[in-house]
Each structure stands twice: as C-alpha cells, then as structure tokens.
Amino acid sequence: MASNGTMKCPSPMKATSNGVFQGDNPLDYALPLAIVQICLVLVLTRLLAYILRPLRQPRVIAEIVGGVLLGPSALGRNQKYLHAIFPPKSLTVLDTLANFGLLFFLFLVGLELDPKSLRRTGKKALTIALAGISVPFALGIGTSFVLRETVSKGVNQGPFLIFMGVALSITAFPVLARILAELKLLTTDVGRMAMSAAAVNDVAAWILLALAIALSGVGRSPVISLWVLLCGTGFVLLCIFIAPRIFKWMARRCSEGEPVDEKYVCATLAAVLAASFVTDMIGIHALFGAFVLGVLVPKEGPFAGALVEKVEDLVSGLFLPLYFVSSGLKTNVATIQGAQSWGLLVLVIVTACFGKIVGTIVVSLLCKLPIQEAVTLGFLMNTKGLVELIVLNIGKDRGVLNDQTFAIMVLMALFTTFITTPIVISVYKPAKLAVTAYKHRTIQRKNTSKQLRILACFHSTRNIPAMLNLIEVSRGIEKREGLRVYAMHLMELSERSSAILMVHKAKKNGLPFWNTEQVQDSNQIVVAFDTFSNLSKVSIRPTTAISPMNSMHEDIVASAERKRVAMIILPFHKHPRLDGHLETTRGELRHVNRRVLQHAPCSVGILVDRGLGGASHVSSSNVDFSVTALFFGGHDDREALAYGVRIAEHPGISLIVVRFIVDSEVTGTSVKVEMNDKTNPEVRSDDEEFLADVKQKSSIDGSIKFEERIVKDARGTIEAIREFNRCNLFLVGRMPEGQVVVALDKKSDCPELGSLGNLLTSPEFSTTASVLVVQQYRSQLPEESLSSLKEGESSDGDCDSE
C-alpha cells in the first residue's frame, strides 16, 4: 500500500545526448528537446500570424492560440505526443527558459513607459484610466464571489479577489500600441488618449499585482505579507534614488551614431538579473525587479535604443515563445464542461467587456468626448495580451486559480483582444481627408510669385545632403512669398513582436522630428536640418511618417494633401557605389515610390542622387551648379522645365534647356506613323506656348540658355544627351511625349523613372550628374503611365539586378 501511495519523481534530464548512432534519443535530453520545443512553437505561431494577418490581429493572438493548441486543449490530447515533446521532466527547464526570457521582456516593457509622460498625462486621460481600472476591478471582485461558489471552491478569498480584479481591469500597453499603429490611429486624439490612459493603467495594474502576490502566500500570517509589501516598497524607492543616476552616467557616455560600449550593456543586463533576484527573494516576483529597472532607464539618447537592439530579437524570437507554450500547457479547455462552466465563461467575458467598455465610455462622455471616440476608446482599453497571461500564470502558480478558472480567464483574454481591431475599424472611421480643391498642385502655374510648397522625403542620413542642396537651389528670389518645405522622415514600422522601438517611434508619427526650441540634440538628422533652417531663408517644417512599407505611401499622400504641396520629392531606392554604379539601398522603397506616383495629389519628383553638391550642404554663396533640362514634349517635361526655371533664379545656378526636334528629312518611317496616332495637337500647342515663355526669359536672364537639337534617331538623341554629362543635375519628365521619344528604348527596368530616367541612370551612360525625374499632377494619369507602374508592382524586373 505504501508503494502505491508513493509518487515517483522523474529522473533529472541530462543536458546533451551522445547521438542517435550511440542509441540515445535526443528528445530524452534537455538541450535538444528545448530546441525542438522552440522551433515547433516558432513555426506554429508564425503560421498562425500569417493566417490571421488579413484580420489585422496583433501577433500576440497567434502566440496565445499557438500555445493553447500545443497544450492539452488540442495536440496535447494525444498523450504520446505530449510525453514525447513536452514530458513532465522537461517542464522545469521549459519554465526556467520561459521566465528567463520573460524577465528581459518585462525589462523592455519597462523601457516603453516613460515616467515623464505619465506626469504629463492630462486630466481627461487620467480620469478615463482610473474609470477603466476601478469599474472592471469592482466587477471582477463581484465575479470572484460567483466563481468561488462554483468552480473555485476552497481558494484563499483575499488573493483571489485581487487577482480577478486585476485580470479584468488590465490593459495590454504593447498590444494596444501595435493595434493603434496598424490602424494609423496613434496620432489621432483617440489614439493619444488611449496610449496615455493605458500607460497609467499599466502602472496601476503592476502595483495591484504586487499587492495580490504579497497576499497570496499559503499559510502565512498577515505580518509576513506586510513585510513583503514594505520590503518591495523599499526596493522600489532605493532603485528610484540610485538607478537613474547610474543609467544617466552611462547614457552621457554613449554618443549618437557611435556603437554603445559593451560594458554598459553588460552592466545593465547584470543589474536586471540582480534586481530580479532581489524581488524574488523578497517574495513578490522576479519580474518586478526587471520591470522597475526598465522604467528607470533614461529614454533620451541612443542608450535605451541600444539595449533594445541587443536584447529584443533574442528574447522575443527564441525565449518568449516558450512562455506561451508554458501557459498553453496549463490551459485545458476540456475542463470547461457543462452548461454551468460555459455560462461562467460567458459571465466573465460579459463582465470584463461591460466593466472596461461601459466604464470607459461613460467617463469619456462625461469628459465631453464625442460618442464615436468614446466607444472606440472603450474597446481599445479592453485589449488584453501578454501581461494578462503573466497575471494569470502567477495566480495559477500561487494556487489562487485552478485549472478551470485559468482556462476561462485565458479564453476571456483571447476573445476581448480578438474583437478589438474589427470593432474599432467598424466603429471609428476617421473622416478621410477630403480632396481639397487647392489650386497649386504643380510647379507650372500662371502666377509664379505665389509660395511654393514642397514635401521632401528622406529615409536616412544618406539622403540628407542632396535633399538639402536641392532645397537650397529651389528657394527662388527674395521678393517672392518664398519656399516652404515639409521635410518628412520616413521610418518603417517594424514587425517585432514586442514592438518596443515601434512604440517610441510611432508616437511621433506626423509630429516634428526635432523641436526648434531644443537647446541641444545629438541626432545627426536634427542637427543637419536645424543648421540649414537657421542659415538659409527657407522655412522648413519637420514631420515624421512611421508606417509599414506596404502602406507608407498613404502617409506621404495624406500629408501632401493636408499641407497643400505642389511637389513631393522622393529619394530613389539606389545609391552610388565607389565605381559610380548604382546599387540598391532597400528594395521595398521602390514600391513606396511607385505607389506615391499612382496616388499623389500633386506633382512628384524622384531624385537619383549621385552626390549633388558633395557629402554636405553647400551654403548659398558657394552654390555653383550646372543644370540641364531635357525637353521632348508633354506634361511631365513641362513640369520638369518649370522647376528648372524656378531654380535658375538662384544666383549660383546656370540652366541649359535642350529641346529635341525630329529632323524634317526623316519621313515615312514607322516612327512617324506611330506618333501620328498619339500626338495630341493640344499638347503640342501647350508645349509651344510654354517654350515661348522660356525663350523670352532666356533672352532676359543670362543664367538660362536655350538650345534646340535636331536628331534623326535614338543613337543621335543619346549622343546629344552625352554632350551634357558633365552637368550637376539633369531634369527630365517621367513620361515625355513627342516623335523623338518613340525612337528610344521603351523598356524601363525601373518604370518609376521612365525611359529617359532609366537611360541616365544606366551603367552604359557615364555621368556623375544627379537626376530628378518629374511627373506632373493630372486628375487622371494616362493609361500608359499607370500600366507601367502596376507592371512594376507585380514584377520587379531587373531594377535591382545591378
């Protein structure tokens, strides 16, 4: 009888096997088994994330579902699989790795929260946050009484009440940020309100969770719980007084643009582990120490970003998925049986949604928010995620939540997060920017004295010198209303699971990337534009666009419409190598350019930079550029030439206008027949009228020279263009019209540049000149222009083959 009552503990696993050839099964050893577990969860969660992407679900949904599927709820029903891949003797190693990854993830979550921004939280956001915590917390306590009488009999009442209240009142700050960023709501009023309220909610939830853990000890006297709370409070206060001074000292020694010294990173990570050990020793939880240190790291400068870069990919890519498996192995949906259990699940979901959504809506309406924004805010604040799982797992490990209650709460978290995005999309539809009937959508205009507005986009510091030099020569003459430039920093919204960097970046979406009142900023981009703005007479308005690459063009187009600009200038997706040939900077950028060309509300210029003005900004007095405008005919050529006439007003610019005409001796050719069908008499008359004005200006202004070249064929055209290859900048239209162009090769490797742009950027055409390819705004682009861009979308061609 004694032997039947004795439970045999599984033997500890060795780390590595001797290999299958020596008769060892790798799955009986800790390291190879952990590798299989990590790979399995990675494959499954990434597959689920891909499947759920059309529904615009955050990745945490896929990760929670993946963990549940790998556990006893689905695949784990097969005992052979469960004992082979997740045997009981491996669970200690699995939980240790999962919690080790979670430590550093919580440190990164702490990096998200800026205490300064919490202090700046407005009264409305604070009131909404408090309502979003207190109402569901109270309802959670009410629900706990029902659960204690049914499926959670015998649990310790005090900790259970608090755990249920925290579980229902929590808002997942990282998941909310991802949803808002995906829906492009971060910079809207409702997005900013949600982020501020969620940050307050996050801090309050951690405080309440610490209280719940302190009270959840089994068989302890209240005095011990009090000691735990006092020691935890003392630890936090000690960290507040000591840690920021040390971190700031480290941050001051990390210069922008320079790699962060490895010893500072190692010291910080060691401090995270030490803080986790202390909080675990106190009896709160090891996660709290890591989270507190993350909050106290200064957010300014490159130090915080370097920590994220060093830690995030390894933690979120390898270790963190194990936490979802660990949680999934504890979740057995099969324990929810019978009408009573399913009724309790519905009760918990309804209570959670009602408390969070209705509480937030009512207070939002009392704060005089519009009904649409109030409803949206309610559903956004109902978002759950990883932090919710952490709360539930701690409750499960402490014996506060049993299997059935745990499964109910996990399903509640899944449901509330899953419904957020679809409901927000259907409820909150910000009024699309109306097509503003502003006049000046092009450079070519009758009244050239009006202010010219340009949206200049750049991706990195590499684009800045040429962009600044182009802005410098575009400023025209002083008697005009001048030039206003909106400099837009294009930043990609990353797909990282924790999205720490994304949170900091995306909060700046649509906002200036520098503050003109800042005394000092080490960021190279800020220094470059700030210096240029101070030295030149050009008004520069900085802005930032943070989006996924596949929707970045929407931000550019919307900003151009909102700012009423006449031209968008985009950098080409290639840069020159030392040998002069162009190589791809990043392939996805060409898709951004093509989509902007298709949807732009104004003219567009794509700048192929070969070092316009050198590696730095050229001051106004030192500008000495030769610009060549190649004119064949059509809307785009007129726009390019209009821009050329504008920059020729700069005292350091000499403009050569070259018009190409077909030799009258060339008759009866297929070229003539083909062009006769396409040439629009109205376009020809517009060209002649425009050129007459240019000729008149050239006779008055010595900085403009007008030439006409008579050519017979494509070879003659190319040879004529080669004569000007020593200039600094070529101006060409993207889709020129006329008889001469037909003779040129119509095959475009990069359709966004057109035939002439491709010729001037090809390896066969030797030049150091930069090229600006211009497309004039028209309410409806020609079919030929649109089809070439769409073909480029479906097939990359040879655009990146060099």
ROMAR-242799 format. One record per residue (C-alpha): x, y, z. Coordinates in steps of 0.2 Angstrom, whole numbers, padded with zeros to 4 digits. Layout:
> X|Y|Z
...
REM end
This chain:
> 0000|0000|0000
> 0014|0011|0004
> 0022|0009|-0013
> 0005|0013|-0022
> 0004|0029|-0012
> 0021|0035|-0016
> 0024|0046|-0031
> 0039|0043|-0041
> 0048|0059|-0046
> 0055|0058|-0064
> 0074|0057|-0065
> 0083|0073|-0070
> 0087|0076|-0088
> 0105|0077|-0094
> 0109|0092|-0105
> 0116|0084|-0121
> 0115|0067|-0129
> 0128|0056|-0137
> 0119|0055|-0153
> 0107|0043|-0161
> 0121|0032|-0168
> 0125|0028|-0150
> 0107|0023|-0146
> 0102|0039|-0137
> 0085|0048|-0141
> 0089|0067|-0142
> 0071|0070|-0135
> 0077|0062|-0119
> 0089|0076|-0116
> 0086|0094|-0111
> 0095|0104|-0124
> 0089|0095|-0140
> 0072|0094|-0133
> 0072|0113|-0129
> 0077|0116|-0147
> 0063|0106|-0154
> 0051|0115|-0142
> 0057|0132|-0148
> 0056|0128|-0166
> 0039|0120|-0165
> 0031|0135|-0157
> 0040|0147|-0169
> 0034|0138|-0184
> 0016|0137|-0177
> 0015|0155|-0171
> 0022|0162|-0187
> 0010|0152|-0197
> -0005|0157|-0187
> 0001|0175|-0188
> 0001|0174|-0207
> -0016|0166|-0207
> -0023|0180|-0195
> -0015|0194|-0204
> -0030|0198|-0216
> -0040|0200|-0200
> -0027|0213|-0194
> -0024|0204|-0177
> -0009|0208|-0166
> 0004|0194|-0166
> 0000|0190|-0148
> -0016|0182|-0153
> -0007|0170|-0164
> 0006|0167|-0150
> -0008|0163|-0137
> -0018|0152|-0148
> -0002|0143|-0153
> 0002|0140|-0135
> -0015|0133|-0132
> -0015|0122|-0147
> 0001|0114|-0142
> -0006|0111|-0125
> -0018|0098|-0118
> -0033|0108|-0126
> -0028|0102|-0144
> -0012|0092|-0149
> -0009|0088|-0131
> -0025|0076|-0131
> -0013|0064|-0139
> -0003|0058|-0124
> 0011|0050|-0135
> 0014|0067|-0142
> 0013|0076|-0126
> 0025|0064|-0117
> 0037|0065|-0132
> 0038|0084|-0135
> 0033|0090|-0118
> 0037|0077|-0105
> 0034|0082|-0086
> 0053|0081|-0083
> 0056|0094|-0096
> 0044|0107|-0089
> 0056|0114|-0076
> 0069|0118|-0089
> 0055|0125|-0100
> 0048|0136|-0087
> 0065|0142|-0082
> 0069|0147|-0100
> 0052|0155|-0102
> 0054|0165|-0086
> 0072|0170|-0091
> 0065|0177|-0107
> 0051|0185|-0098
> 0062|0194|-0086
> 0071|0203|-0101
> 0055|0206|-0110
> 0047|0214|-0095
> 0063|0225|-0094
> 0059|0230|-0112
> 0041|0234|-0107
> 0048|0245|-0093
> 0058|0254|-0107
> 0041|0258|-0115
> 0034|0268|-0101
> 0041|0285|-0099
> 0038|0292|-0081
> 0039|0310|-0088
> 0025|0306|-0100
> 0015|0299|-0085
> 0017|0316|-0076
> 0011|0325|-0091
> -0005|0314|-0093
> -0020|0326|-0095
> -0034|0326|-0083
> -0046|0318|-0096
> -0034|0303|-0099
> -0031|0301|-0080
> -0049|0301|-0077
> -0053|0288|-0091
> -0038|0277|-0085
> -0045|0277|-0067
> -0063|0273|-0073
> -0055|0259|-0084
> -0047|0252|-0069
> -0059|0254|-0055
> -0076|0249|-0063
> -0069|0232|-0070
> -0059|0229|-0054
> -0075|0231|-0044
> -0085|0219|-0056
> -0070|0207|-0056
> -0072|0206|-0037
> -0091|0203|-0039
> -0087|0189|-0052
> -0075|0181|-0040
> -0089|0178|-0027
> -0099|0168|-0040
> -0083|0158|-0046
> -0079|0154|-0028
> -0096|0147|-0025
> -0095|0136|-0041
> -0078|0131|-0049
> -0066|0139|-0037
> -0071|0132|-0020
> -0058|0132|-0006
> -0047|0146|-0013
> -0040|0159|-0002
> -0053|0173|-0004
> -0042|0189|-0002
> -0029|0185|-0016
> -0042|0178|-0027
> -0052|0194|-0026
> -0037|0204|-0031
> -0031|0193|-0045
> -0049|0193|-0053
> -0050|0212|-0051
> -0033|0214|-0059
> -0036|0201|-0073
> -0052|0210|-0078
> -0045|0228|-0077
> -0028|0226|-0085
> -0025|0234|-0102
> -0010|0227|-0113
> 0000|0243|-0117
> 0012|0235|-0130
> -0003|0226|-0139
> -0013|0242|-0139
> 0001|0252|-0146
> 0003|0239|-0160
> -0016|0239|-0164
> -0016|0258|-0165
> -0001|0259|-0176
> -0008|0246|-0188
> -0024|0256|-0189
> -0014|0273|-0190
> -0023|0280|-0175
> -0008|0283|-0164
> -0008|0302|-0169
> -0026|0304|-0168
> -0035|0312|-0152
> -0042|0295|-0148
> -0025|0286|-0150
> -0016|0298|-0139
> -0029|0297|-0126
> -0029|0278|-0127
> -0010|0277|-0125
> -0010|0289|-0110
> -0024|0280|-0101
> -0016|0263|-0105
> 0001|0269|-0098
> -0007|0274|-0082
> -0017|0258|-0082
> -0002|0248|-0084
> 0007|0255|-0069
> -0008|0254|-0058
> -0010|0235|-0063
> 0008|0231|-0058
> 0005|0239|-0041
> -0011|0229|-0038
> -0002|0213|-0044
> 0012|0216|-0032
> -0001|0218|-0018
> -0010|0202|-0024
> 0006|0192|-0024
> 0011|0199|-0007
> -0006|0192|0000
> -0006|0176|-0009
> 0006|0166|0002
> -0001|0150|0008
> -0002|0148|0027
> 0007|0165|0031
> 0002|0177|0044
> -0003|0195|0039
> 0013|0201|0047
> 0023|0192|0033
> 0013|0199|0019
> 0016|0217|0027
> 0034|0214|0027
> 0034|0208|0009
> 0025|0225|0004
> 0036|0236|0015
> 0052|0227|0008
> 0045|0229|-0010
> 0041|0247|-0007
> 0059|0250|0000
> 0067|0241|-0015
> 0057|0252|-0027
> 0062|0268|-0018
> 0080|0263|-0017
> 0080|0260|-0036
> 0072|0277|-0039
> 0086|0286|-0030
> 0101|0276|-0036
> 0097|0268|-0053
> 0093|0284|-0063
> 0110|0292|-0058
> 0120|0277|-0064
> 0110|0275|-0080
> 0111|0294|-0084
> 0130|0292|-0082
> 0131|0278|-0094
> 0119|0287|-0106
> 0130|0303|-0106
> 0145|0292|-0112
> 0135|0285|-0127
> 0136|0297|-0142
> 0123|0297|-0156
> 0129|0287|-0171
> 0143|0278|-0161
> 0141|0260|-0155
> 0137|0259|-0137
> 0151|0252|-0126
> 0148|0233|-0122
> 0152|0235|-0104
> 0137|0247|-0101
> 0126|0235|-0109
> 0133|0220|-0099
> 0132|0230|-0083
> 0114|0235|-0087
> 0109|0217|-0090
> 0118|0211|-0075
> 0108|0224|-0065
> 0092|0217|-0072
> 0096|0200|-0066
> 0102|0206|-0049
> 0086|0216|-0047
> 0075|0201|-0052
> 0084|0191|-0039
> 0081|0204|-0025
> 0062|0205|-0029
> 0061|0186|-0030
> 0070|0185|-0013
> 0058|0197|-0005
> 0043|0186|-0011
> 0035|0197|-0024
> 0041|0190|-0041
> 0057|0191|-0051
> 0048|0200|-0065
> 0045|0216|-0054
> 0064|0220|-0052
> 0067|0219|-0071
> 0051|0230|-0075
> 0056|0243|-0062
> 0074|0245|-0069
> 0067|0246|-0087
> 0055|0260|-0081
> 0070|0270|-0074
> 0082|0269|-0089
> 0083|0286|-0097
> 0073|0286|-0114
> 0083|0300|-0122
> 0098|0297|-0132
> 0105|0281|-0140
> 0107|0271|-0124
> 0089|0264|-0122
> 0089|0260|-0141
> 0105|0250|-0140
> 0098|0240|-0125
> 0083|0236|-0136
> 0093|0231|-0151
> 0104|0220|-0141
> 0091|0211|-0131
> 0074|0211|-0141
> 0077|0199|-0155
> 0084|0185|-0145
> 0071|0187|-0131
> 0056|0189|-0142
> 0062|0177|-0155
> 0068|0162|-0145
> 0064|0163|-0126
> 0047|0172|-0126
> 0038|0160|-0137
> 0042|0147|-0123
> 0031|0157|-0111
> 0016|0155|-0122
> 0019|0136|-0123
> 0021|0136|-0104
> 0005|0145|-0102
> -0004|0134|-0115
> 0002|0118|-0106
> -0008|0124|-0091
> -0023|0128|-0101
> -0035|0114|-0104
> -0051|0120|-0112
> -0058|0102|-0109
> -0060|0107|-0091
> -0074|0119|-0096
> -0088|0106|-0096
> -0107|0108|-0094
> -0119|0122|-0095
> -0113|0130|-0079
> -0094|0131|-0084
> -0099|0138|-0101
> -0111|0150|-0093
> -0097|0156|-0081
> -0086|0159|-0096
> -0099|0170|-0104
> -0102|0179|-0087
> -0083|0183|-0086
> -0082|0189|-0104
> -0098|0200|-0102
> -0092|0207|-0086
> -0074|0210|-0092
> -0081|0219|-0108
> -0095|0228|-0099
> -0084|0235|-0085
> -0070|0240|-0096
> -0080|0247|-0111
> -0095|0254|-0102
> -0085|0262|-0088
> -0073|0270|-0101
> -0087|0276|-0112
> -0097|0284|-0098
> -0082|0293|-0091
> -0077|0298|-0109
> -0094|0306|-0112
> -0094|0315|-0095
> -0077|0322|-0101
> -0086|0328|-0117
> -0078|0317|-0129
> -0089|0313|-0145
> -0099|0297|-0144
> -0089|0289|-0158
> -0072|0292|-0150
> -0079|0287|-0133
> -0085|0270|-0140
> -0069|0267|-0149
> -0059|0271|-0133
> -0069|0259|-0123
> -0065|0244|-0135
> -0047|0249|-0136
> -0045|0249|-0117
> -0052|0232|-0117
> -0036|0225|-0125
> -0028|0211|-0116
> -0011|0202|-0120
> 0005|0195|-0113
> 0003|0205|-0097
> -0014|0197|-0094
> -0006|0180|-0096
> 0008|0184|-0084
> -0005|0189|-0071
> -0015|0173|-0074
> 0001|0162|-0073
> 0007|0169|-0057
> -0011|0166|-0050
> -0010|0148|-0056
> 0007|0145|-0049
> 0002|0153|-0032
> -0013|0141|-0031
> -0025|0155|-0032
> -0033|0150|-0049
> -0037|0132|-0053
> -0037|0123|-0070
> -0055|0128|-0074
> -0054|0146|-0069
> -0037|0148|-0078
> -0044|0141|-0094
> -0059|0153|-0093
> -0048|0168|-0090
> -0037|0164|-0105
> -0051|0162|-0116
> -0058|0178|-0110
> -0041|0187|-0114
> -0041|0179|-0131
> -0059|0185|-0135
> -0058|0203|-0129
> -0042|0206|-0139
> -0048|0197|-0154
> -0063|0208|-0156
> -0054|0224|-0153
> -0047|0228|-0171
> -0063|0223|-0181
> -0074|0233|-0169
> -0063|0248|-0169
> -0062|0248|-0188
> -0081|0247|-0190
> -0084|0260|-0176
> -0071|0273|-0178
> -0068|0278|-0196
> -0059|0295|-0196
> -0066|0306|-0209
> -0055|0303|-0224
> -0046|0319|-0229
> -0057|0327|-0241
> -0050|0331|-0258
> -0046|0349|-0255
> -0048|0360|-0270
> -0032|0369|-0268
> -0025|0377|-0284
> -0007|0375|-0284
> -0004|0356|-0286
> 0010|0359|-0299
> 0026|0369|-0301
> 0020|0375|-0318
> 0007|0389|-0314
> 0002|0406|-0321
> 0006|0416|-0305
> 0024|0411|-0301
> 0025|0423|-0287
> 0014|0413|-0275
> 0023|0402|-0261
> 0030|0386|-0267
> 0027|0371|-0255
> 0037|0355|-0257
> 0036|0339|-0247
> 0054|0332|-0246
> 0055|0314|-0240
> 0070|0305|-0234
> 0074|0288|-0227
> 0091|0290|-0219
> 0106|0302|-0216
> 0112|0297|-0233
> 0098|0306|-0242
> 0100|0322|-0232
> 0115|0332|-0241
> 0107|0330|-0258
> 0090|0334|-0252
> 0096|0350|-0243
> 0106|0356|-0258
> 0090|0353|-0269
> 0080|0363|-0256
> 0093|0377|-0256
> 0093|0380|-0275
> 0073|0379|-0275
> 0071|0394|-0264
> 0069|0406|-0279
> 0071|0425|-0276
> 0068|0435|-0261
> 0053|0446|-0267
> 0043|0430|-0269
> 0032|0424|-0254
> 0046|0411|-0253
> 0048|0392|-0252
> 0040|0382|-0238
> 0047|0364|-0236
> 0040|0350|-0226
> 0054|0338|-0223
> 0047|0321|-0219
> 0057|0307|-0211
> 0051|0290|-0217
> 0053|0277|-0204
> 0047|0259|-0206
> 0035|0252|-0193
> 0044|0235|-0188
> 0036|0219|-0186
> 0045|0215|-0170
> 0033|0206|-0158
> 0036|0217|-0143
> 0037|0232|-0154
> 0047|0242|-0141
> 0056|0253|-0154
> 0040|0255|-0164
> 0030|0262|-0149
> 0043|0276|-0146
> 0044|0280|-0165
> 0025|0278|-0169
> 0020|0290|-0155
> 0030|0303|-0166
> 0020|0299|-0182
> 0015|0315|-0190
> 0025|0325|-0177
> 0041|0336|-0180
> 0057|0325|-0179
> 0065|0340|-0170
> 0060|0353|-0158
> 0066|0371|-0163
> 0066|0376|-0145
> 0078|0362|-0141
> 0095|0368|-0135
> 0105|0353|-0140
> 0102|0337|-0149
> 0115|0325|-0155
> 0104|0317|-0168
> 0113|0320|-0185
> 0097|0322|-0194
> 0091|0335|-0182
> 0107|0345|-0182
> 0108|0345|-0201
> 0090|0352|-0204
> 0091|0364|-0189
> 0108|0371|-0195
> 0101|0373|-0213
> 0085|0381|-0207
> 0095|0394|-0197
> 0107|0398|-0210
> 0096|0399|-0225
> 0080|0409|-0228
> 0069|0393|-0231
> 0055|0389|-0219
> 0057|0370|-0215
> 0043|0361|-0206
> 0049|0344|-0200
> 0037|0329|-0199
> 0038|0310|-0197
> 0029|0296|-0205
> 0030|0279|-0197
> 0021|0265|-0206
> 0024|0248|-0213
> 0032|0249|-0230
> 0016|0242|-0239
> 0006|0257|-0233
> 0019|0271|-0231
> 0013|0279|-0247
> -0003|0283|-0238
> 0005|0294|-0225
> 0015|0303|-0239
> 0000|0306|-0250
> -0011|0311|-0235
> 0002|0323|-0229
> 0004|0331|-0246
> -0014|0334|-0247
> -0015|0341|-0229
> 0000|0353|-0232
> -0006|0358|-0250
> 0010|0355|-0258
> 0014|0357|-0276
> 0028|0343|-0277
> 0033|0328|-0267
> 0052|0324|-0269
> 0056|0306|-0265
> 0074|0298|-0264
> 0077|0284|-0277
> 0080|0267|-0269
> 0098|0266|-0275
> 0114|0275|-0271
> 0130|0276|-0280
> 0145|0264|-0276
> 0163|0270|-0277
> 0164|0264|-0295
> 0149|0276|-0300
> 0137|0262|-0302
> 0120|0262|-0293
> 0116|0248|-0280
> 0100|0245|-0271
> 0098|0253|-0254
> 0082|0244|-0250
> 0071|0236|-0262
> 0055|0240|-0254
> 0057|0258|-0256
> 0054|0257|-0275
> 0036|0251|-0271
> 0033|0266|-0260
> 0039|0277|-0274
> 0028|0269|-0287
> 0013|0270|-0276
> 0015|0288|-0272
> 0017|0291|-0291
> 0000|0282|-0294
> -0010|0291|-0280
> -0001|0308|-0277
> -0012|0324|-0276
> 0002|0334|-0284
> 0017|0333|-0294
> 0031|0321|-0290
> 0050|0321|-0292
> 0061|0306|-0289
> 0079|0311|-0285
> 0093|0299|-0291
> 0107|0306|-0280
> 0125|0304|-0287
> 0132|0316|-0274
> 0123|0333|-0278
> 0134|0346|-0270
> 0145|0333|-0262
> 0143|0325|-0245
> 0137|0340|-0236
> 0126|0355|-0238
> 0133|0369|-0249
> 0130|0386|-0242
> 0120|0399|-0253
> 0135|0409|-0258
> 0145|0394|-0263
> 0132|0386|-0275
> 0139|0384|-0292
> 0128|0371|-0301
> 0125|0367|-0319
> 0108|0360|-0323
> 0102|0353|-0339
> 0083|0351|-0343
> 0080|0339|-0357
> 0064|0344|-0366
> 0055|0332|-0378
> 0037|0337|-0375
> 0022|0333|-0364
> 0015|0337|-0347
> 0029|0329|-0337
> 0043|0338|-0347
> 0034|0355|-0345
> 0034|0352|-0326
> 0052|0347|-0326
> 0057|0363|-0335
> 0045|0374|-0325
> 0055|0368|-0310
> 0071|0371|-0319
> 0066|0389|-0322
> 0062|0391|-0304
> 0079|0385|-0298
> 0088|0396|-0311
> 0083|0411|-0301
> 0096|0406|-0288
> 0112|0416|-0292
> 0123|0400|-0291
> 0113|0390|-0305
> 0115|0390|-0323
> 0101|0381|-0333
> 0103|0374|-0350
> 0087|0369|-0359
> 0089|0357|-0373
> 0074|0354|-0384
> 0075|0339|-0396
> 0066|0340|-0413
> 0065|0327|-0426
> 0074|0330|-0442
> 0062|0335|-0456
> 0071|0324|-0468
> 0066|0309|-0458
> 0049|0305|-0466
> 0039|0290|-0470
> 0046|0280|-0456
> 0037|0269|-0444
> 0041|0281|-0430
> 0031|0295|-0439
> 0016|0283|-0442
> 0016|0278|-0424
> 0017|0295|-0417
> 0004|0302|-0428
> -0009|0292|-0419
> -0003|0298|-0402
> 0002|0316|-0404
> -0011|0327|-0396
> -0012|0344|-0405
> -0017|0352|-0389
> -0001|0346|-0381
> 0009|0352|-0395
> 0002|0370|-0394
> 0004|0370|-0375
> 0022|0365|-0377
> 0025|0379|-0390
> 0017|0392|-0379
> 0027|0386|-0363
> 0043|0386|-0373
> 0040|0403|-0380
> 0039|0410|-0362
> 0055|0400|-0358
> 0064|0408|-0373
> 0059|0425|-0368
> 0066|0423|-0350
> 0082|0416|-0358
> 0084|0432|-0368
> 0082|0442|-0352
> 0091|0431|-0339
> 0109|0426|-0343
> 0108|0411|-0332
> 0096|0402|-0344
> 0102|0396|-0361
> 0090|0388|-0373
> 0096|0376|-0387
> 0087|0366|-0400
> 0095|0349|-0406
> 0089|0341|-0422
> 0090|0322|-0421
> 0087|0308|-0433
> 0086|0293|-0422
> 0089|0286|-0405
> 0108|0285|-0407
> 0108|0303|-0412
> 0097|0308|-0397
> 0108|0298|-0384
> 0124|0306|-0392
> 0117|0323|-0390
> 0112|0320|-0372
> 0130|0314|-0368
> 0137|0331|-0373
> 0129|0337|-0356
> 0135|0323|-0345
> 0147|0335|-0335
> 0132|0345|-0328
> 0127|0343|-0309
> 0109|0339|-0312
> 0098|0333|-0326
> 0079|0337|-0325
> 0068|0326|-0336
> 0050|0321|-0337
> 0045|0304|-0332
> 0033|0301|-0347
> 0039|0313|-0361
> 0029|0314|-0377
> 0034|0318|-0395
> 0041|0309|-0410
> 0059|0308|-0403
> 0055|0298|-0388
> 0047|0284|-0398
> 0064|0280|-0405
> 0071|0277|-0388
> 0070|0260|-0380
> 0054|0260|-0371
> 0059|0245|-0360
> 0060|0253|-0342
> 0069|0242|-0329
> 0063|0255|-0316
> 0046|0261|-0323
> 0045|0275|-0310
> 0060|0284|-0319
> 0053|0282|-0337
> 0063|0279|-0352
> 0074|0294|-0350
> 0077|0292|-0332
> 0082|0274|-0335
> 0094|0279|-0349
> 0103|0292|-0337
> 0105|0280|-0323
> 0111|0265|-0333
> 0129|0259|-0332
> 0131|0262|-0350
> 0128|0281|-0348
> 0144|0288|-0340
> 0140|0303|-0329
> 0141|0309|-0311
> 0126|0320|-0313
> 0111|0318|-0302
> 0094|0315|-0310
> 0077|0322|-0305
> 0063|0313|-0314
> 0047|0323|-0313
> 0029|0318|-0315
> 0016|0332|-0317
> 0000|0331|-0307
> -0015|0327|-0318
> -0033|0322|-0311
> -0031|0306|-0321
> -0014|0299|-0326
> -0013|0292|-0343
> -0016|0273|-0345
> 0001|0270|-0351
> 0009|0279|-0336
> -0002|0269|-0324
> 0000|0252|-0333
> 0019|0254|-0332
> 0019|0257|-0313
> 0007|0242|-0310
> 0018|0231|-0320
> 0032|0236|-0310
> 0022|0232|-0294
> 0019|0214|-0300
> 0036|0211|-0307
> 0052|0219|-0300
> 0061|0216|-0317
> 0079|0220|-0317
> 0078|0235|-0307
> 0088|0228|-0293
> 0099|0217|-0303
> 0114|0228|-0304
REM end
